[in-house]
Amino acid sequence: MRQRNQVETFAIILAAGESRRMGIPKALLAYSDSETFLEHLASVFKAAGCQALAVLGASAEEIAERHPSMEVVKNPSWQRGQYSSALVGLARAGDRNAQRVLLHPVDMPLVRAPTVRALLSALATDSAVVPQYQGAPGHPLALTSVAARAVAQQTSAPHLEAALQSVSLRQIVVDDPGVVRNINTAEDYERVFGTTPRRLSAPTG
């Protein structure tokens, strides 16, 4: 019997950074006229059968206000870097008894739902997988519950890459450039969207 509030697959979107180079919180960047990066990623993961969780830090209140229906958790130590946010998300996934977990940065909104489904399917035989596009590894990282616990136990690791030494990680070749496309700067945003970066604020009324 499924436990109350149990989640089969958690997609943890890491959105706690300060976005100094962009100048706008990346979770609030416009993917379209009506969708932020965070909203778009949540819809992609939902289409792949996942429940999204956003880990917030800087600008947490503004981001949460824009996304009132999304499950969020705040990383009080977000200044310590992305792995600290991953640990917060993995702890919530453990609390919810998630059987599969994805970790994905909010500044990589171009990943496609079929790619996510392929990674999740690979967890039937592998404990940890990432996509590979044209020889380069990318995101999201997909973990079974056992692998997620192993990574979460590496609390002294300096970063996520070091923590992943605790699991056997396999790369899955995909035809999806979105898995390696970071949008870190205004120039990156302009190349992809053809306009200067735009912020979507909380709806009014």
C-alpha positions as CSV (number, residue, x, y, z in Angstrom):
1,M,0.0,0.0,0.0
2,R,1.3,3.5,-0.9
3,Q,2.0,5.7,2.0
4,R,0.1,8.9,2.4
5,N,1.8,11.7,0.5
6,Q,4.1,9.2,-1.1
7,V,5.5,10.3,-4.5
8,E,6.6,7.8,-7.1
9,T,9.0,10.2,-8.9
10,F,10.3,13.5,-7.7
11,A,11.8,16.0,-10.1
12,I,13.9,18.3,-7.9
13,I,14.5,21.7,-9.7
14,L,17.5,23.5,-8.2
15,A,16.5,27.2,-8.1
16,A,18.3,28.6,-5.1
17,G,21.1,30.6,-6.7
18,E,21.5,34.4,-6.7
19,S,21.6,34.8,-10.5
20,R,24.2,37.5,-10.3
21,R,25.3,37.2,-14.0
22,M,21.7,37.2,-15.3
23,G,20.5,40.0,-13.0
24,I,17.0,38.3,-12.7
25,P,16.2,35.2,-10.6
26,K,16.4,32.4,-13.2
27,A,13.2,30.8,-11.8
28,L,11.4,34.0,-12.8
29,L,12.8,34.3,-16.3
30,A,10.2,34.3,-19.1
31,Y,10.2,31.0,-21.1
32,S,7.1,32.4,-22.9
33,D,4.7,35.2,-22.3
34,S,2.9,33.2,-19.7
35,E,5.5,30.7,-18.4
36,T,8.6,31.2,-16.2
37,F,11.6,28.8,-16.6
38,L,10.4,27.1,-13.4
39,E,6.8,26.7,-14.6
40,H,8.0,25.3,-17.9
41,L,10.2,22.8,-16.3
42,A,7.5,21.7,-14.0
43,S,5.2,21.1,-17.0
44,V,7.9,19.1,-18.8
45,F,8.5,16.9,-15.7
46,K,4.7,16.5,-15.2
47,A,4.4,15.3,-18.8
48,A,7.0,12.7,-18.0
49,G,5.1,11.5,-15.0
50,C,7.0,13.4,-12.3
51,Q,6.0,15.6,-9.4
52,A,8.1,18.8,-9.3
53,L,9.7,20.2,-6.2
54,A,11.6,23.5,-6.4
55,V,14.5,24.1,-4.0
56,L,14.7,27.9,-3.3
57,G,17.2,30.2,-1.7
58,A,17.8,33.7,-2.9
59,S,14.6,35.5,-3.8
60,A,12.6,32.6,-2.3
61,E,9.6,34.7,-1.3
62,E,9.2,36.3,-4.7
63,I,9.6,33.0,-6.5
64,A,7.1,31.2,-4.3
65,E,4.6,34.0,-4.8
66,R,4.8,33.6,-8.5
67,H,4.3,29.8,-8.2
68,P,1.6,29.3,-5.5
69,S,0.6,25.8,-6.7
70,M,4.2,24.4,-6.8
71,E,5.7,22.5,-3.9
72,V,8.8,24.4,-2.7
73,V,11.3,24.0,0.0
74,K,13.9,26.6,1.1
75,N,17.6,25.9,1.4
76,P,18.8,28.1,4.4
77,S,22.4,27.4,3.3
78,W,21.9,28.2,-0.4
79,Q,25.1,30.3,-0.4
80,R,27.1,27.1,0.0
81,G,26.3,26.1,-3.5
82,Q,24.2,23.8,-5.6
83,Y,25.0,20.6,-3.8
84,S,23.6,22.0,-0.6
85,S,20.3,22.5,-2.4
86,A,20.5,19.0,-3.8
87,L,20.8,17.7,-0.3
88,V,17.7,19.6,0.8
89,G,15.8,18.3,-2.2
90,L,17.0,14.7,-1.6
91,A,15.9,14.9,2.0
92,R,12.4,15.9,1.0
93,A,12.3,13.1,-1.6
94,G,13.3,10.7,1.2
95,D,10.6,12.0,3.5
96,R,8.1,11.3,0.7
97,N,9.5,7.8,0.0
98,A,10.1,8.7,-3.7
99,Q,11.2,5.7,-5.7
100,R,12.9,7.7,-8.4
101,V,14.5,11.1,-8.1
102,L,15.6,13.6,-10.8
103,L,17.9,16.6,-10.1
104,H,17.8,19.4,-12.6
105,P,19.1,23.1,-12.6
106,V,16.5,25.7,-13.3
107,D,18.8,27.4,-15.9
108,M,18.4,24.4,-18.2
109,P,14.7,24.8,-19.3
110,L,15.1,23.3,-22.8
111,V,15.1,19.6,-21.8
112,R,12.3,17.6,-23.4
113,A,9.8,15.3,-21.8
114,P,10.7,12.2,-24.0
115,T,14.3,12.6,-22.7
116,V,13.1,12.5,-19.1
117,R,11.0,9.4,-19.8
118,A,14.0,7.7,-21.4
119,L,16.2,8.4,-18.3
120,L,13.5,7.1,-16.0
121,S,13.1,3.9,-18.1
122,A,16.9,3.4,-17.8
123,L,16.5,3.2,-14.0
124,A,14.9,-0.2,-14.5
125,T,18.5,-1.5,-15.0
126,D,20.8,1.2,-13.7
127,S,20.8,3.1,-10.4
128,A,22.1,6.4,-11.7
129,V,21.9,7.9,-15.2
130,V,22.5,11.2,-17.0
131,P,21.9,12.1,-20.6
132,Q,24.7,12.6,-23.1
133,Y,24.5,14.8,-26.1
134,Q,27.2,14.8,-28.8
135,G,29.7,13.4,-26.3
136,A,28.9,15.8,-23.4
137,P,27.1,14.7,-20.3
138,G,24.1,16.8,-19.2
139,H,21.0,17.0,-17.0
140,P,18.8,15.9,-15.5
141,L,20.5,13.4,-13.2
142,A,18.2,10.4,-12.5
143,L,18.6,8.3,-9.4
144,T,16.8,5.3,-7.9
145,S,15.8,5.7,-4.3
146,V,18.8,3.6,-3.2
147,A,21.2,5.8,-5.2
148,A,19.5,8.9,-4.0
149,R,20.1,7.9,-0.4
150,A,23.8,7.1,-1.2
151,V,24.3,10.5,-2.7
152,A,22.5,12.2,0.2
153,Q,24.8,10.5,2.7
154,Q,27.9,12.2,1.2
155,T,27.4,15.3,3.3
156,S,31.1,16.1,3.4
157,A,31.5,16.1,-0.4
158,P,32.5,19.5,-1.8
159,H,30.1,19.3,-4.7
160,L,27.6,17.0,-6.4
161,E,30.2,15.5,-8.8
162,A,32.2,14.3,-5.8
163,A,29.1,12.9,-4.2
164,L,28.3,10.9,-7.3
165,Q,31.5,8.9,-6.8
166,S,29.3,6.9,-4.4
167,V,27.2,5.5,-7.2
168,S,27.7,3.8,-10.5
169,L,26.7,6.5,-13.0
170,R,25.9,5.6,-16.7
171,Q,25.5,8.1,-19.5
172,I,22.5,7.6,-21.9
173,V,22.9,9.0,-25.4
174,V,20.0,11.3,-26.4
175,D,19.1,13.5,-29.3
176,D,18.2,16.5,-27.2
177,P,20.6,19.5,-27.1
178,G,18.5,20.9,-24.2
179,V,20.3,18.6,-21.8
180,V,23.6,20.5,-22.2
181,R,22.2,24.0,-22.8
182,N,22.7,26.3,-19.8
183,I,21.2,29.8,-19.8
184,N,23.5,31.6,-17.4
185,T,23.8,35.1,-18.9
186,A,21.8,37.7,-20.7
187,E,23.7,36.8,-23.8
188,D,22.7,33.2,-23.5
189,Y,19.1,34.2,-23.1
190,E,19.2,36.4,-26.1
191,R,20.7,33.7,-28.3
192,V,17.9,31.3,-27.4
193,F,14.9,33.6,-27.1
194,G,15.8,36.4,-29.4
195,T,15.2,39.1,-26.8
196,T,16.7,40.6,-23.6
197,P,15.9,38.7,-20.4
198,R,12.4,39.3,-19.1
199,R,11.0,38.7,-15.6
200,L,7.5,37.3,-15.0
201,S,6.2,38.6,-11.7
202,A,3.4,37.2,-9.6
203,P,-0.1,37.6,-11.2
204,T,-2.1,40.4,-9.8
205,G,-5.8,40.4,-8.8
